[in-house]
Amino acid sequence: MDIEQLRDYCIAKPGAEECFPFGPETLVFKVDGKIFLLASLNSQPLQFNAKCDPEKAIELREQYASILPGYHMNKKLWNTVIIDGSLSSQQLRDLVDHSYELVTKGKKK
């Protein structure tokens, strides 16, 4: 997965919008005004931060060397995911989906 594929996947989510509130190096995706993903455009390899259930975050970090506590984020609730080929595109999409679902949870009436 490259930055264009990641962007296309995120922006296709219902209500998703993209912005650069932290400068031109960090692409941010929000839904209902809340961040669900941040991607560093200058990182090689590409990496992104995604929200995660705290227990699941610990499990993922123990299982995958490419999933770390969220850089510059609440490390209990956010993971940094390094796209280095160790995770499949489906696993990466699942992490994006989980983050999106956490942010939109409880918004529906």
Helices and strands as residue ranges (DSSP letters): H 3-11, E 16-19, E 26-31, E 34-40, E 47-51, H 54-63, E 67-69, E 78-82, H 89-104
